Amino acid sequence: MKEESYPLSHSTTRQRTSIWQEFKNALKGTESDYTQIGLKKAIFLLAVPMILELVMESTFAVVDIYFVGKLGASAVATVGLTETYLFLLYSIAMGLATAVTAIVARRIGEKDKEGAGTSAIQSIFLAILASVPFALGGIFFAKDLLALMGADEWAIEHGYRYTQWMLGGNGIIMLLFVINAVFRGAGDAAIAMRVLWISNGINIALDPLLIFGLGPIPAMGIEGAAIATNIGRGIGVATQLWVLFRGGKHIRATRSHIHWDAKTTVNILRTSIGGIGQMIVAMTSWIFLMRILADVGSEAVAGSTIALRIMLFTLMPAWGLSNAAATLVGQNLGAGRPERAESSIWKIGLYNMGFLVIVSVVYFFFNQSLMQIFTSNSQVIAIGSEWIRILSYSYLIYGWWMVSTQAFNGAGDTKTPTKINLVFFWMIQIPLSYVLAIQFGWQHSGVFWAVFFSETSAGLFTLWLFSRGAWKRMQV
């Protein structure tokens, strides 16, 4: 018995050592060619840092709303209403980032590191230009923007400074998104992870200090939360730029890249139009939903805002896996290996589904407990926990939807997800939410069920379209 068990024990120990070594490699970053190494290994090396990157981002979002929640429902509602405008900004940042990831990944797959460096710098120029209108609007019209969204008196008179800081400093958010997209597309996911850990670690440390004050540091209330965010993310952007010019494992920018390259810029813009479009459609649909919820009351907005933060926290590992899918699709298409690109999607989709089924079980049984972490308001808890429970019914589909959408984006086919979002969000979700919430009198429940129906339908349709394979023929 001992002789038979020894080889098995030795093999198990060696396997654990191998997994631990690969985990350390994923955290440090490697120079591996993701178009050549084993597919499971490629997914692991890319997904681990991408998951940890987004887990930290979502951890900050949850911690932030936890501290702001101590200031009352109106303060939480201010954050939620400001985020409706930030969602417009995110739509541009994420759309641009989607194009940048696809183009940089394609150049890396083609072994064109010079082209990848040029694309990185042009994307930074575009991010800065795109941030200017939001900064001006936020600085000079913060109160008007909050009033437009139906904010209560406290938010307009006291919370507007939060809006000023968040929109006024939006250039930092734009750069953080776009430069991390460069690293992810190149396969330097570990760098993107470390940047967000630094940025959001500083955010988390500063949040309670600036919101509530300590010693000589005055209590700034909700404005302190915004200042903490800008400081943390500003340091993150400085770190990104330093690493980009110093050189990562797969990409490096040099002084020779710092010039306006019209051809590359046009290519990024052309590819990003679909990405920006899909995000704008999705984000603006959320603005309409928040406007409907604002008519129901501040508690409905607060409950939805907290539920959304919880949802984003649990979705981040799934988004990390999906981002790995985009990189693998882009690089493998660039290397002329479309079948390997498709195989990566089916594998990642299966992993995603398994993870989100577990999350669904937690949502179904512990929705109230999750809400009670962030607020003691019974009405806010009831509203938020209802949405979390409804979400638990659809997370199985969400797992496949995320990955199949990123397959299109990674291939550079950003227009197809845009068309899907346009139909299912604008033409179905918004009208259905209004009818159920206002006309039928379901209030916040009507919005939640409309979201469930429209997004589940969009997920199933996107997966079917992916299986047809037209995305494999995209050129960027």
N, C-alpha and C positions, 0 to 999 in steps of 0.2 A: 504493500500500500504506500509506503514511504517513497519507494523508488518511482512509483507512478505519479505521485502527487508533486514531487519536486520539479519536474519539467513544467508542469502546469503553473505552479507557483512562480517559478522563475520567469515564465512567459508573461504572466499577469503583471509582475513587477516591472518587467522591461516595457510592457505596453503602457503602464501608468507613467513611467519615466519619459517615454516618447511623447505622450500627450502633454505632460507638464512642460517638456522642452519646446514643443510647438506652441504652447500657450505663451511661454516667455518670448519666443520668436515673434509671435503676433503682437505682443506689447511693445517690443523693441523696434519692430519693422525689419523686413528682410529685403534682399535684392532679388528674390525669386521671380521668375518669369511666369506669370499667372496663366499664360496661354500654353504652357508646356508641362508644368507640374501636375500631379494628381488632382482631380477636380475636387474631391472632398478636402484635400489639404488646402487648395486655393480658397475654397469657401471659408474654411476655418481661419486661415491667416487674415483674410479680409474682414470677415464678419465679426470676429472677437473685438478688434479695436473700434469698429463702427458701432457695435452694440454698446460698448462701454462709453463711447463718445456721447451717444444719444441718451443713455441712462443718466449720465451726469447732467446733461441739458434738462432732462425732465425732472431730475432731482431738484435742480435749482427752481424750476417752475413751481413744484409742489412746496418747497420751503418758502419761497417768496409769497405764495398765496396764504400759507400758514401764518406768517407774521402779519401780512396785511389784513388777514381775517380778524386779528385782534383789535383792529380799528373800527370794525362794524360792517354791516351789510352795504352801506353806501360806498365805503372805501373799496370793498371787493367789486361792487358794481362799476366803480370808476375804472378799475383795472380791466374789467371785462369789456366796457365800452371803448376804452382806449385801444384794446387789442383788436377791436373790429377794424380800426384804421391801420393798425400794425399788420393785420392780415393782408391788407392791400399791399403793403410794403413787402411782407413775406412772399406774396405771390410773385412779385417782380424778382426778389432775391432768389427764391427757390426756382423760378422759371429760368433765370439766368444761370443759376448753379447747375440745373439739369443739363442745359446745353453745354456748359463748360466741362462737366464730368464726361459727357458723351464724346466731345471733341478731343479733350486731352487723352481719354482712354483710347480713342481710335488712333491718335498720333503715337501713343506709346506702343500699341499693338503693331503699328507699322514700323517701329524702331526709329521714329522721327522725333528725337528729343529736342531738337532745335525748334521744330514746329510746336511742340508741347509748351516750351518756355515762352514763345511768342504769344500763344493763346492765353497763357496765364496772365501776362501783363496787360493784354488788351481787355481781358475780363475785369481787371481791377479798374482800368479807366472807365469802363461802362458802369461799374457799380457806383463809382463816385458821382458820375453824371446823373444817374437815376435817383440818387439820394437827395439831391438839392430841392426839388419841389416839395417833398414831404417835410424836409427841415423847415422851410419857409412857412408852410401851412401850419405846422405844429407850434412854432415859436409865436406867430402873430395871431392865430385864430383858434387857440386851444379851447376857449370857452364856447365859441360858436360851434365847434365840432362836437363837443359834448352835448350841447343843447339840441343839436340836430338829431342825435341818437336817443333823445328822450331822457337825458340824465336828470336826476333830482337836484334840488337846490344845493345840497351839501357838495355834490360832485362838481357842480359848476363854480361855486364860490371857493371851495377849498381843495378840490382834487385836480383842478386844471393844471397845476404846476407839474403833476405827474405826467400829464399828457404833453406838456411843453418839453420836458426832459426826454421822454421816450421818442417822440417824433423829431425833436430838434437834433438828437444824437443818432438818428437812424442810419447815418453813413457807416457807423461802427458795425451795426447789425448787417448791413449789406456786405461789407468787406469780410466779416466773419463767415457768412454763408458762402460767398463766392471763392475765397481763398481756400477754405476747407474742401470745397468741391474740386478745386485743382488738385489738391493732395489725394483725395479719394480716387479721382479719375486716373491719376498716375500710378495708383497702387500704394501710396504712402498713407494708408489709413491710420497707422499708429501716430503719425504726426498730428493729423486732424484730431485724434482722440486726446492727445496730451494738451493741445491748445485749449480745447473746451474744458478739460479738467482744471487747468490753470485759471481760465476766465471765470468759470462758474464757482470754483472754490473760493476765489476772492469775493464774488457776489454773495455767496452764502455767509461768509465771515462778516462782511460789511452790512448786510441787511439789518440784523437786530441792532447793531451799533447806531446806524443812521436813522432808523425808524423810531427807536425808543430812547436813544441817547445813552451816554455813559461818561461820567466824570465831566471833563471839559467839552465833550462832544454833545451838542444840543440835540434834542429830540426833533426830528424833521417830519415825522409822520409819514404819510404816503409819498411825499416828495423824496424822502430818504431812500425809499425802495428804488426809485428811478435813478437816483444818483449812484447808488451802489451798482446797479446794472451797467451804467455807462462806464464807470471806472473799471469794473471787472472785464467787460468786453473790450474796452480800449486797450488794456494790457494784453488781452488775447490777440488782438489784431497786430500789435507791435511784435509779439512773439512770432506770429505767422510770417510777417514780412522778413524778420531776421532769419528764420529758418529757410524760407523760400530762396533768398539770395545766398545763403550759406550753402544750400544744397541738401535735398533729401536723398532717399535711396534711389528714387526713380526720376526725379525732376529737379531742375535748378534754373533760376532766372539770373540773368547777368545784365550788366549795364547796357550791353548792345541791344537788349530786348526793349529798353525803355524808349520807345518811339511809337508814333501812331501808325499802325499797319492797317490800312483801309480794307484790304482783301480779307484778312483774318477777322477783323471787326465785323464786317458784313456777314461772314460765315457764322460767327457767334450769334449775331442778331437774328439772322434767318432761322437758325436752329432754335433759338430761345423764344421766338414768337409763339410757337406752339406750347412750350413749357410755361411761359408767362400766362398764356391764354388759359391753359388748364387750371393753373393756380388762381388766377383772377376769378374765373367762374366759380371755383370751389369756395374761395375766400369771400367773395361778394355774396354768395348764397348764405354764408354764415352771418354776414352783416344784416341781411334781410331777416334772418331768423332771430337775431338779437333784438332787432327793432320790434318784431312781433312780441318777443318775450318782455321787452321794456314796457309794452302796453299792458301786459299782465301784472307787472309790478317788480320792484327792486329785488324782492326775494327770489323771483323766478330767474332774474339775471344772475344773482349771486349763486343760486343753486346750480345753474347751468355752467357758470364759470368754474366753480370748484369741481364739478363733475368732469368738465373738459380737461382740467389740469390732471385729474386722476387718470382719465382715459389716455392722455398723452404720455403720462409716466409709464403706463403699462404697455403702450404701443411702441415705445422707443426701441426695445430689443427687436421687435418685428420690423421696424423701419431700418434698423441697422442691417439686418439680413437682406432686406430689399435693396439697400444701397450697394451691398456687395454684389447683388445680381446685376445692377446697372453697370458696375465696373467690369464684371466678367463678360457681359454681353458686348460692351464696347471694345474691350481689348481683343476678344476672340473673333469678332467680326473684322477688326483691323488686321488680325493675323490670318484671315481667310479660313476660319474654322466655325462656320455657323451651327453645325450640329452640336459641337461642344457648348456653344452659347446656349442653345435650347435645352440641352441636358442639365446645365447649371440651374436653369429656371425651375424645372420640375423638381429637382432635388431641394432647392431652397424653399419652394412653395410647400413641400411636404413638411419640412422643418418648421416653417412658420405656422402652418395649420396646427401642428401638435402643440406648440407653445401657446397659441391663442385659445385653444380648447381649455387648457389649464386655467388661463386668465378668466375665461367665461364662467367656469365653476366658482371661482373666487368672487366674481361680480354678482353672481346669482345669490349666493348665500351670505355675503358679507357687505352688501352695498351700504346699509345704514352705518355699519361700523366704520367703513372708509370715510363717509361724510363726517362722522362725529369727530374725526381727527382734526378737522379744519374749522368747524363751527359748532356752536351750541344752540343756534337758532333752530327751533324744531321745524319751522316751515321750510327753511332753506335745506335742512337735512332731508325732509320728505321729498322735496322736488328733485334734489340732486340724486338721491338714492333711487328714485323711480327711473331716471334716465340711465343710470348705471345698470340697473336690472334689465331694461330694454336692450341696452347694448350687448348684454351677455347672450342674447339670442342670435346675434349676427356676426360674432367674432370669427366663427369658422370660415365664413365667406371673406371677411376682411383679410385674412392671412394670404389667400390666393390673389385677391384684388391688388394688394400692395405690390406683390412680386411681379405679376403680369403687367401692371402699369409701368414698373421700373424696367421691364424688358423692352417695352416700346421706347421709353426715354433713353435707356442706355444705347439703343440702336440708332438714336437720333430721330426717331419717328415721334416727335412730340405733338403732332397735330391730331393723331388718332385719340389719345386720352382727352384732348381738349374738346373734341366733338362729343365724346361720351359724356364728359362733365356737363357740357352745355345742355344736352337733352335731359339727363337724369337730375341735375341740380336746378337749373333755371326753369325748365319746362315742366318738371314734375315736383321736385322737392319744395320750392318756394310756394307755388300756388296751392299745393296740397296742405302745407303747413298753415297757410292763412285760412283756408276753408275749414280745416279741422279745429284750429285753435280759436278762431274768431267767429266764423259763421255757425259752426256746430257747437261752440261753447266748450270745447275740450281744454281750452287754455294751454298751459305748458305741455300737457300730455299730448295734445294734437301735434305740436312741433316734434316731440320725441318720436311718435309713431310715424310721422311723415319722413323723418330722417332714416328710421329703420327701413321702411319700404323702399325709398329711393336708392339708398346706398347699397342695400343687399342686391337690388336689381342691377345696379351699375356694376357691382363686382362680378356677378354671374356672366353678364354680357361681355365684360372685358376679358375674362378668362376664355370664353368661347372664341373671341376675335383673335386672341394670342395664338390659340391652337391652330389657326389657319396658316400662320407662318409668313405673312407678307412682310413683316418687320425685318426679316433676314436680308432683304434686298436693298435696304436703305443705304444711302451714301452721304457722308458728311465730310 
